[in-house]
Amino acid sequence: MTKDIKLIALDLDGTLLNSKKKISAQNIEAIQVARQKGVEVVLTTGRPLAAIQPFLETLEMLDFDDFSITFNGGLVQRNTGEILSKKVLSYEDVRLIKQETSALEIPCDILSDDIVYVTKSARPSQYTSLNSLLEFHPVTFEQLPQDGIYNKIVSCTDADFLDVQIRKFPKELFERFEIFKTRDILLEFMPKGINKAFGLSKLIEQLALTPDNVMAMGDEENDLSMISWAGYGVAMKNAVPKVKQAANIISDFTNDQHAVAQVIQEYVL
């Protein structure tokens, strides 16, 4: 056991979840044993809290002293719902992103807590197929509340088309926002400086820990920040190259081979 690991931060898709979007029995058991030994286990995800409730229930992580990092670090929450840290997009941020996505004919879905405002776009959004637990409201941009709370924006469409259009974004857009892919078909926009590492940094302040006490596991670009930041940054075998380059541990197993359990057993238990 590596005794200085006090918190394990877990991405969901491509990491904790297998291809069937389930948590394997092996992963559940390893997480339970780690928690029994006093190690905090925190889901770190781009999803809102409402969309990860089934996984929190499976892991029995629904108490006041259980935490999640949601909206890619935009919210740090107790799993009872209490918010410890919150960063959101302004209405003007949303307007600018909508203008840029419209110009490139990619979808623009705007998340406000567990509501998704699906704005009209040249290509239909595929986001509804990824998050059935969220509430989707088709709107024109003019119908969007100007005083709304906007956690993030996503653009979900065919991977090949999305990759081509991303390269057309003006440099200024990347300077103003955090922009990254979380799946091959999904691009996300966050406030500048807000990412999973930011969310975890806010959480460890509450828990009197340091980055050296954190093990972070992931596979996609939105995991890059926390894997670079954590004392133990872990890439799945199925991780994208950038994540593997940033990690100091690369699992020999994929998310379909219970990589989370393997890493916990080797480094934590």
Secondary structure, DSSP 4 states (H G I P E B T S, - for coil): --TT--EEEE-TBTTTB-TTS-B-HHHHHHHHHHHHTT-EEEEE-SS-GGGGHHHHHHTT--STT-EEEEGGGTEEEETTS-EEEE--B-HHHHHHHHHHHHHTT---EEEETTEEEEE--SS---GGGT-TTSEEEEE-GGGS-TT--B-EEEEE--HHHHHHHHTTS-HHHHHHEEEEEEETTEEEEEETT-SHHHHHHHHHHHHT--GGGEEEEE-SGGGHHHHHHSSEEEE-TT--HHHHHH-SEE-SS-GGGTHHHHHHHHHT-
